[in-house]
Amino acid sequence: MDTTITTATSNGVSPAATLQLHSIIPENPTIAMELPSFVSLKRQFLGNSAPGEFFLASCPSIALHVLTTCDLDPRDLAKLEATCSFFRKPANFSPDLELSISEVAALDICQKRAIFKRMGEEERQEIKRKCGGSWKLVLSFLLAGEFGYRREKSQALAGPGHSIAVTSKGVVYSFGSNGSGQLGHGTVEDTWQPQPIRSLDGIRIIQAALGADRTMLISDAGEVYAFGKDCFSDPGLEVQQTKVITTPQRVKSLTEIFVVQAAIGYHFTAVLSREGRVYTLSWGKDEKLGHGTDLNCLLPQPLLGALENVPVVQIAAGFCYLLALAFHPTGMSVYSVGCGLGGKLGHGSTISEKQPRLIEEFSLLKMEPVMISAGAWHAAVVGRDGRVCTWGWGRYGCLGHGTEELEMAPKVVEGLKDVKAVHVAAGEYTTFVVCDDGQVYSFGYGEANLGQQGDLEENTLTPRLVSSLKETKERVVHVSLTKSVSFPWTGHTFAMTESGTLYAFGSGGKGQLGVKLGDNIMEREEPAKVIGIDLS
């Protein structure tokens, strides 16, 4: 059936041309069902092409613009290719005429990322090869890193006694203890008021890492800046004299590496390159991280073994061990290396590992890890399906399994089975979980202030809703808490909401909450809004 529509001009005169809409399905479905079986009903948009032809096939640039501006997930792009030939045939776009329109869209979305923009053509082709030969897979690789540690997004980090906040524009604020210059303001004076680090004006910071008395910042150019104590491990293990640096300085030994993330443990520092290679600096005597250098070595050493040719998207450092979230074309997996005491490496034993080793338990659980967090003595992972696994020392109930027993392999937290987690943060003996609805759960050491109302000193062995954050009536997207607590510091916690509001609670005696406390008050039990930082 054909329907002819005659259109009129503004002066009321009918034009000579008419628009025909072919194969309109009649309102009565019974009539349609009675059509002969050999009749193929086709639907067409406007235009002069034959009925049934995909309208955007004559305007591929429009389709590309839509795919690119919508920032579709790589899996969505793959589904388009699988269901429509238009999206999988060569699109004839430069520079590679053979790429499908979905591949071109993935490449365009990659080029919006700061770390990808600065890659040369050879570097881009190499990362494409390592990721499996597809720009959609490269995009998956980049997005996995952004999801894991909020690269190029606003973030607030709670360190041992001091704090750092990074805005989405790359401006850095610091506050808290400053006895070693770890705030980067050129002084050693403590401050509770968040202050921007002026010497970084003009430099966009995309990630930060905090340790005891030291801070590391990563710029969008892959440069690493450090200040505080001039060391890459605990000063007590160093033979050389430790200097104090009060303003951000480039780390000379890392100038040849384009760094996208740093992680600071108690005995070592690790960095991740944009190509997905992990490097470590310094280590305590026997627990070497995949290399044989001594504890005074300040040169970055690549993490060898199983990760030598596998790109990594996120790293997480505990007290004396390292986790690495690795990317594969078929999914992601977790590797661990370092001290195995307490089972925190996740291999079903307490044996230490000098080379990265795959944690096999996730395949048995049919779970794909998408985010890792290394606490001082225990670890946690969020799966793509929203499940949470924890393992390691279970003291004070920090694993959330209802006991204080250690777990030597990842175990699903059953108390969270009715929610979908999107973020997890492990501290010394505490754990916080953020769900997709913005609610936050915590468990572990009660005196560390879990944000729960009631008996604040009571340990929580299973996940409990952080009611004090729920009362803010804002959707929380990220939580950071102090990983390694050492005297005289106790932990503090930040919760950042979707609107960019930052809430702080816990220990604040040195100003690390960013909130002014009253005389002789050393901590805050209820979340307080941090003023003066725009994290939207």
N, C-alpha and C positions, 0 to 999 in steps of 0.2 A: 504494500500500500504506500502511495506517495501522497504527501500533503504539500500544497503550494501556498506560500505566504507572500502576499503582495504588500510592500511597504510604501509609505507615503513620505514625501519631502516636507520641508517646513512650510511651503506655500500651498500644500494640499494636493499637488499634482502627483499622480502615481508615476513612479519611474518605470522604465521599460524592463529593468531587471527584476527577477524574482528569486527567492531563496527556496530551494527544495529540501525538505527533510525526508530522507529515505527510510523506509522500513520502520515506521512508527508502530510500536506494539499497540494493538487496540485495547480500549479500556476493559473490555470483556475478555478475561483470560481464557474462557472456553473457546472463543473464536480462534485465538492463537493456537490452542491445542489441536484444533481441527485442521490446521494447515498441513499440506502434504509434507511428508518426512524429508523430501529432497529440497525443500525450500529452506534456505539459511537466512535467518533474521540477522541483519547487521545494523549497527547504530553508528552514526557519523556525526562529528561536530561540524561547524560551519566551514565552508571552503568549496573548491572546485574539484577536489580529489575524488577518487572512486569511493563508493560506499564501503565502509568497514576499515578504511585506512586510518591508522593512528594519527590524529591531528598534529601532535607535536613533532612527528617525524619530519615535517617540513620546516620546523623551527627548533632544532636541537639546542640552540643557544638558550632558549627560554627554559627548556627542561634542565639544562645544566645550571642555570642561575637558580632555579628553584631548589635543586638538590644541594647546591653549595650553601645558599643562604639559610636553609633549614638545618644545616649541620646534622645531617642524618647519621645515625649510628652505622658503622661499617657492616653490621649484620643486616640492617635494613637495605643497604645498597646491594648486598649479596642476594637478598631475597628478590629485589627488583630484577636483577640479572637472571635469576632462576625462573622467573614467571613471565618475562616479556622479552622477546628477541630484540626489541628496540634498544633496551638497556645493555645488551651484551654484544651487539655487533660493533665493529669499528666505527668510531664517531667522527673520524677525520678532523680532529682538532690537533693543532700543533702543541707541543713539539713532537708528539708521537701519534701519528695518524692511525695507528692500529689499536690504540687504547679504546675500550668501551666508554660510553658516557658515564657509567658508574665509577670506573677507574679514574677518569679525568676529574670527576667530582671529589673523589677521595683525595687525589693529589692536591686539588685546590684547597680543600679543608686542611690538609697537612701544612700548606704554605701559610696558613693563618697563625701557626705556632711559632713562637720566637726562636726556639731551638732548631726548628727545621728551616726557617728562613735563611739562617746563616750557613747552612750546609752548601758545599760545592756540589756539582753534578756527580762527580765520582763518589763523594760521601753519600749522596742520596741513593745512588744505585747500589752501593755496598750495604746500606741498612735495608734496602728493599730485598736484596739477596738473603740477608740474615733473617729477615722476617718471613720469608717464604715466597718471594717473587711477585707480590701484589701490593699496590698502593693502599688497598683496603686493609691489608694486614699491617702495613706501616702505620696507618691511621689508628688501628687497634692498639698498636704498640705505644703510640704517643698518648692516646687517651687513657690507657692503663696507668701510665706514670702520673698523669694529671689527677686521676681519681685516687691513687694511692697516697699521695702526700701533698695534694692541693698545689701543684706546681702552677705558677702564673695566676694563682688565686689568692685572695686575702687569707691570712692565717695568724693565729696567736699561739705562742709556744711558752709553756711553763717550765723553766729550768730550775736547777738547784739554787734558789735564792735570787734569781733574776729572771726577767721576762722579755720577750721580743714579740712585736706585732708588725706584720708586713701587710700593707694595703695592696689592693689589686693593681694599683698604679706603680707599685714597687717602692713606695716610701717606707722607711723602717723607723719604728719607735722602740725605745728601750726604757726599762725602769727596774728598780730593785737594788739589790746589793751590787756594789761597784768597787770593792776593795782591790781588785786586780785590773780595773779598767774595762771589764767585760761589757759595759754599756756603750762603749765607743764614743763617749762625749769629750774625750781628752782630759778627763779628770779621774779621781778615784773616790769621788763623793757619791754616796747613795742618794736615790731620789724615788719618791713614790709617784711623782707625776710623769706620765708618758711623754717623752721628748723625742723629736725626730733627730736622727743622726745627720747633722748638717754636712759633714765631710763627704756624704754619699750623694749630695745633690747632683742630678744629671745622670745618675746610675740607677737603672731599674733592677731591683732585687726580686727574684722569683721564688727563693726558698731559703730557709734558715735552719741552723742546728745549734743546740745548746748543750754545754757540758758544765762540769764544776769549774767556775771561774773563767770560762772561755766561751766565745761565740764565733760561729762561722756563717757567712752569708754567701749566696750564689747569685750572680747577676745573669741577665738574659743573654749576655755575651759569653757565658760559661766561665767567668772569672770567679775566683774564690778569694774572699776577704776574711781575715781572722783578726781577733783582738781579745785582750785578756791575757791569761798566762800563755806564753809562747811555747806550747808543747802539743803533741798529738796523743798523749796518754797521761795517766795520773802522774803529777809532778813527783810523787814519792818514789816512782820507779825510774825516774830519769837520773842519769849520771851527770849530764851537763847542767850548767847553771840556767835556771829558768828566768826569762825576762818577762817584764810586764809591758804590754802594748795597749795604749789607751785610745787609739783611733784605728779604724779599719785599715789594714795593710794587705796588699796582694800576697798570696802564698806563692813564693817563687818556685817551689818544687812542683807546683801544679799548673804552671803557665802553658805547658804543652798539651794539656788535657782540657777539653771542653766539658766542664762539669755541670751536671743538672741537679744533683742532690748530694748532701753530706749527712753523715750520721756519726755521732760521737758516743763511744762507749767509755767505760772507766779506764780500760787498758789500751785503747786504740781509737783511731779515727778511720772511717771508710768514706770513699766518694764514688759516685756513679757517673760515668761519662754518657754523653748523649747517644753514643752507639750502643749503650747497654753493657759496657764493661765495668767491673768493680775493681777498685784499687784500695789497698789498705796502707796505713802509715803507723808504724810502731806497734809493738806488742810485747806482752810480758813473757819473759824467759821461755817457757816450755810450750805454750799454746800458740804456735805460729799459725797465721792465717794464710795458708797456702804458699808460703815462701820461707826461705831460710835466713832472713836477715835478723840482726839483733835488735834489742829494744831501743837503741839509740838512733836507728835509721829513720831519717826524715824524708826519704825519697819514696814516692808512691810505688807500690809493688802490685802488679796485676794479680787478681785472684785466679789461680789456674785450676787444673783438674776438670771436673765435670762442667764448669761454667765457662771454660775457655772460649768456646764458640757458640754459646747460648746467650742471647741478649737478655738483660735484666731490666725490669721497669721500676723496681723499688727496692731499697735496702732499709733494714732496721737494726739498730745496735742495742744490745743489752749490756749488762755489766761486763761480761767476758765472752760474749758470743755474737754472731752476726747471722741475720736472716736475709735471704735474697729471693724476691718474687721474679721468677723467670718467665719469659714469653716464648710460646711455641705456636705454630700455625694452628694446632688443634686445641689450644687452651693454655692455661698458665699453671705453674707448679712452684713449690717452695723448696729451697735448699738451705742448709744450715751448716755452720762451721764454728769451731772454737771449743770452749769448755762445756762438757756434757753433764756436769754435776746437777742432780735434781731432775734429769731427763729433759732439760729445756731445749735440747737439739731436736727432740721429737722422733728419734729413731728406735724407741722401745728399750733403750738402755741408758746408762749414765756414762758411757764411753765418750771421751773427747774426740773431735775430728779435726785433723790438720788440713784437710781438703774439703771443699764443699760437697755435701752429700744430699741427694734427693730424699725428701720426706715422703715415703711411699704411702702413708696412711690415708692421704686425701683421695687417692684412686680407689681405695677400699671403701671409703665413705661415699664414693660417687659425688665428690664435691670439687668444684673448680675454685681455687682461692683467687680473690681479686684485691685483697688488702691484707697487709701484715703489720703487726705491732710487736715490738720486743720490749718487754718490761725488764726490770733488773734481773729477775729470777724466773719469770714465766713469760709465755708468748701467747699471742692470740691472732686469729685469722678470721676474716669475713669471706664467705663464699658467694658466688654469683647468685645463688638461690636465696641468700639472706640468712643462712645458718651461720652460727659462730662456733669456732673450735678454740679450746684453750689447752695448754699443757705446760709442764714444768713443776716447780715448787708450788704446793697448794696451800701454803701457810695462810692462816686467817680467812681461808675460803676464797682466795683471790682468783681461783679457777671457775668458781660458780657452780661446782658439781655437788654441793651439799656437804662436803667433807673438807678436811685440811690435808688430805692425802696427796702425794705428788702423782702426776700422770706423765708417763714417759713417751707418750704418743698423743697426737691430737685427738681430742674427744669433744663431741658436740655438746654444747650447753643446752640441756633439755628444758631448762627454765625459760628459754627464749624461743621455744618452738612455735609460739603463737604470734610472733612478730617477725618482721623482716628487717634485719640489720643492714646498715649502709656504711657504718664506721665503727671502729673499735680502737681504744687506747688503753695500753697496759702500763701501769706504773711500777712502784716497788712491790707492794703487796695489795694493789688495788686494780680494778678494771672498770672501765666505762664503755657502754655500748649505746650508739645512736641508731634509732630506727627510722624507717622511711617516712613515718608520720611526725617526726621531729621529737618524739619522746625519748628520754634518756634513762637507762638502767645502770646500776652500779652494784658491785659486790667486792668483798675483801675486808681490809683492815679498817675497823670502825674509827679509830683515833686519827686516821688520815683524813677524816671528813669526807664522807661519801655523798654529801649533799642531801642526805635523807633526814627527815624529821623524826623526832623521838629520841631514843637513847643513842647519842652520838658516839659513844665509846663501844657500842655493841658491834661485833664483827658480823658481817653478812655473808653467809655461805652460799646463798643462791641469789639470782638477780632480783633486785627490787627497784621499783620506779623511783626516780629522783624527783620527789614531789615538789621540792623547792624550785626546781627549774620549770616544772609544769605550771606552777602558779604565775610565772612570768607571762604566760599565754603567748609565747613566741615559739616558732619552730626552730629547734636546734639542728645545726648541720655539721658541727665539728666540736670535738672536745680534746683538750690537751692537758696532761697532768705531769707532775714531776716524776721522772723515771727512776732516778737514783738519789735517795735521800741520805745525806751524811750530816753529822753534827756540825754546826748548830742548826742546820736547816731541817724543817719538816715540809711536807708537800703542799702544793697549792694546785688549783684546777681552774681552767678557763673553759667556758662554753660559749660558742659563737652562734648567733642565730642567722636565719635566712636574710634578715634585713641588715645584717652587719653589726648588730648590737653585741657587745662583749660583756659577759658576766664573769665574775671572779669570786672564788671562795677558798678557804683554807688558810694556811700560814701567810702572814703578811707583815711580820716584824721589821723587814728591811725594805718595805715598799713594793714587793714583787707582785702585789695584787693590782697595783695601779689605782688604789683607792686609799684615801686618807683615813687612818684608824685613830681612835681616841687615845688619850694618854694611858699608858700601861696596858693597852690592848694589842695582842700579838697575832690574833687570827680572827677570821670572820666565818661564822657558821652558815649564814644565809647568803645566797648569791647577790652580789652588788654590781651595779652597772658601772663599767669603766668609761669615764668621760674623756673626751678629747681625741678620740681615734675614730676615723671613718673607715670601716671595713666593709662597706657595702659594695 
